[in-house]
Amino acid sequence: MNIEPIKTEDNYLMALQRLEVIFDMPVGTEESDEADILGLMIDGYEKKHYPVEAPDPIEAIKIRMEEMQLTQIDLVDA
């Protein structure tokens, strides 16, 4: 196992490719441990370089209502 820090976009892409290869390895193997470490490193890189902002609360409710096919009337206690 030769793991290096993810410092560049190229490092990130290489880590993603490697993770894809070893993702389903049996638990307890060296590859499984490598996948765990790569997953944590990839997650850290993505949080730093591709942050996802929390949605506006009202928009989040509207999206969820649409997913559940609800209208405003459905939310009123009858």
Phi, psi and omega in degrees: 000123180233093183255131177240154179301150176267104183247340184229168177298323177296317176301318180299312181295322178294321178295319177298318179296316180294318179298322179300323181288320188256005187304318186262020180292149181300142179299140179097350178273163178298322179294323178295318177297318178298319179298319178299314181294314178300319179301317179294318180293318179297316179301315178298318179296316181295320179297325181282318188260341180226059183296144177250117181282148177295141180289158172300131184305319180295317178296322179297319178296316180298318179296315180296320178299318179296318179299324182267004180055048179254152173247174179299325179300325181295340182268351182277133177282117184276000000 
